Amino acid sequence: MHEVSLVESLFDAIDDAIGAHPRDAARAVTVRIGELAGVEVFLFETAFVGVAPERGYPHARLTVENEPASWVCSLCGAAAPSTEPSACERCEGPLKLATGAGIVLTRVELEVR
């Protein structure tokens, strides 16, 4: 289950984001997971619940935002439909994935003490 390693990496990023604030002050964590990221959201959420206390984040709650995949033409820059297209409808140019392949930490909320 690679979701556990992804959650471990997420907590490394949270450590960097909160700096000198105490870990137990983290109350909410928001993550955007791309449709094509290869992540099982349920397993990611389950791993978060298990790993959070071990990493010193006993009160942190996870919110996952789903990011749909989108493509853009490498030649003309036109946006492509959200389904997996094979070529640009405007110029027949090659398409590249623009969004939907990553995992991004978007927010960490801390309790002010």
C-alpha positions as CSV (number, residue, x, y, z in Angstrom):
1,M,0.0,0.0,0.0
2,H,2.0,3.0,-1.3
3,E,-0.6,5.4,0.3
4,V,1.2,5.0,3.6
5,S,4.4,6.3,2.1
6,L,2.5,9.1,0.5
7,V,1.0,10.1,3.8
8,E,4.5,9.9,5.4
9,S,5.7,12.4,2.8
10,L,2.6,14.5,3.4
11,F,3.6,14.8,7.0
12,D,7.1,15.8,6.1
13,A,5.6,18.6,4.0
14,I,3.3,19.6,6.9
15,D,6.4,19.7,9.3
16,D,8.0,22.1,6.8
17,A,4.9,24.2,6.5
18,I,4.2,24.7,10.2
19,G,7.8,25.4,11.1
20,A,8.2,26.1,14.8
21,H,4.5,25.7,15.7
22,P,3.8,22.7,17.8
23,R,2.5,19.7,15.8
24,D,-0.5,19.1,18.1
25,A,-1.7,22.6,17.1
26,A,-2.5,21.3,13.6
27,R,-6.3,20.9,13.3
28,A,-7.1,20.6,9.6
29,V,-5.1,19.5,6.6
30,T,-6.4,19.8,3.0
31,V,-4.9,17.9,0.1
32,R,-5.8,18.0,-3.6
33,I,-5.4,14.6,-5.2
34,G,-5.5,14.3,-9.0
35,E,-7.8,11.9,-10.8
36,L,-4.8,10.3,-12.5
37,A,-2.4,10.3,-9.5
38,G,-2.9,6.6,-8.9
39,V,-4.0,7.1,-5.3
40,E,-6.9,5.2,-3.7
41,V,-8.5,8.0,-1.7
42,F,-10.0,5.7,0.9
43,L,-6.7,4.1,1.6
44,F,-5.0,7.5,1.7
45,E,-7.5,8.7,4.3
46,T,-7.2,5.5,6.3
47,A,-3.4,5.8,6.3
48,F,-3.7,9.4,7.4
49,V,-5.8,8.4,10.4
50,G,-3.2,5.8,11.4
51,V,-0.1,7.8,10.8
52,A,-1.2,11.2,12.2
53,P,-0.9,10.3,15.9
54,E,2.4,8.5,15.4
55,R,3.8,11.7,13.8
56,G,2.6,13.9,16.6
57,Y,-0.6,15.2,14.9
58,P,-3.3,13.7,17.1
59,H,-6.0,16.3,16.3
60,A,-5.5,16.8,12.6
61,R,-8.4,16.1,10.3
62,L,-8.0,15.4,6.6
63,T,-10.0,16.9,3.8
64,V,-9.4,15.5,0.3
65,E,-10.3,17.6,-2.8
66,N,-10.5,15.7,-6.0
67,E,-8.8,17.3,-9.0
68,P,-10.1,16.2,-12.4
69,A,-7.6,15.6,-15.2
70,S,-7.3,18.2,-18.0
71,W,-5.2,18.4,-21.1
72,V,-3.8,21.3,-23.1
73,C,-2.4,21.4,-26.6
74,S,1.4,21.6,-26.8
75,L,1.2,23.6,-30.1
76,C,-1.8,26.0,-29.8
77,G,-2.4,26.0,-26.1
78,A,-6.1,25.1,-26.5
79,A,-7.8,23.3,-23.6
80,A,-9.0,19.7,-24.4
81,P,-12.1,18.0,-23.1
82,S,-11.9,16.3,-19.7
83,T,-12.0,12.8,-21.2
84,E,-8.7,11.4,-22.4
85,P,-8.4,12.9,-25.9
86,S,-5.8,11.7,-28.4
87,A,-5.2,15.0,-30.3
88,C,-6.1,18.7,-30.2
89,E,-9.6,19.3,-31.7
90,R,-8.4,22.7,-33.0
91,C,-5.0,21.9,-34.6
92,E,-4.5,18.1,-34.2
93,G,-1.4,18.9,-32.2
94,P,-0.2,16.6,-29.3
95,L,-1.7,17.1,-25.9
96,K,0.0,17.2,-22.5
97,L,-1.6,16.6,-19.1
98,A,-2.2,20.0,-17.4
99,T,-3.9,18.9,-14.2
100,G,-5.0,15.8,-12.3
101,A,-1.7,13.9,-11.9
102,G,-0.4,15.2,-8.6
103,I,-0.9,15.3,-4.9
104,V,-0.7,18.8,-3.4
105,L,-0.9,20.0,0.2
106,T,-3.1,23.1,-0.1
107,R,-3.8,24.0,3.5
108,V,-2.8,23.4,7.1
109,E,-4.9,25.1,9.8
110,L,-3.4,25.6,13.2
111,E,-5.1,26.3,16.5
112,V,-3.9,29.7,17.9
113,R,-2.8,29.3,21.5
